[in-house]
Amino acid sequence: MNTIPHCPDCEKQMEKGFIPDTTLLGALQATWHPDDPENAGGTFFGFKTKNRTKTVRIEESRTRKIISYRCPECGLLRSFAK
């Protein structure tokens, strides 16, 4: 998306940003992945776990970064997979 969208409610120009995915190691840019999530199983560095975090398998080549725009007036968020 090359142009910054305008809010459909307030008609104000929106601000570009992103929604971080936080992890134990810091923050990452959220991504979009097609299809339904597939459970990754209960392993962590090769050790069997109870998989309480519900990790899922992803194919990195199929992901798209999520860009979000926020209305400074009403706070509406609109996200696009780029």
C-alpha positions in Angstrom: 0.0 0.0 0.0 1.7 3.2 -1.2 -0.8 5.7 -0.1 -1.9 6.3 3.5 -5.6 5.6 3.9 -8.1 7.9 5.5 -10.4 6.8 8.3 -13.8 5.7 6.9 -15.5 7.2 10.0 -13.7 10.5 10.7 -12.1 11.0 7.2 -8.8 11.9 8.9 -5.5 10.7 7.5 -4.4 7.6 9.4 -1.0 7.0 11.0 1.2 4.1 9.8 2.5 1.6 12.4 2.6 -2.0 13.3 1.4 -4.3 16.1 4.3 -6.1 17.8 4.2 -9.7 18.8 5.9 -9.9 22.2 8.1 -12.9 23.1 10.5 -13.7 25.9 13.3 -12.4 23.6 11.7 -9.0 22.8 9.2 -8.0 20.2 8.7 -9.0 16.6 6.5 -7.6 13.8 3.3 -9.5 13.6 2.8 -11.6 10.4 -0.2 -13.1 8.5 -0.2 -16.8 7.4 -2.7 -18.4 5.1 -4.8 -21.5 6.1 -5.8 -22.8 9.5 -3.1 -23.1 12.2 -1.5 -26.5 12.6 -0.3 -27.5 16.1 3.5 -27.7 16.2 3.5 -30.5 18.8 5.0 -30.4 22.2 8.8 -29.9 21.6 11.1 -27.1 22.7 14.7 -27.4 21.5 14.0 -31.1 21.0 12.6 -31.7 24.5 9.0 -32.9 24.9 6.6 -30.4 26.5 3.0 -30.2 27.4 2.6 -27.5 24.7 0.8 -25.1 26.9 1.6 -22.2 24.6 -0.1 -23.8 21.7 2.7 -23.1 19.2 1.8 -23.6 15.6 3.8 -24.6 12.5 4.5 -21.9 9.9 6.1 -21.7 6.5 8.2 -18.5 6.6 7.9 -18.1 2.8 4.1 -17.9 3.0 4.0 -15.2 5.7 3.3 -11.5 5.1 4.2 -8.6 7.4 1.2 -6.9 8.9 1.1 -3.1 8.5 -1.5 -1.2 10.5 -2.9 2.3 10.3 -4.5 4.1 13.2 -6.9 7.0 13.1 -5.6 9.8 15.4 -9.2 11.0 16.0 -11.2 7.9 16.9 -8.5 5.2 17.2 -9.8 2.9 14.5 -7.2 0.4 13.4 -7.0 -1.0 9.8 -4.4 -3.7 9.1 -3.1 -5.0 5.8 -0.9 -8.0 5.0 2.0 -6.7 2.8 
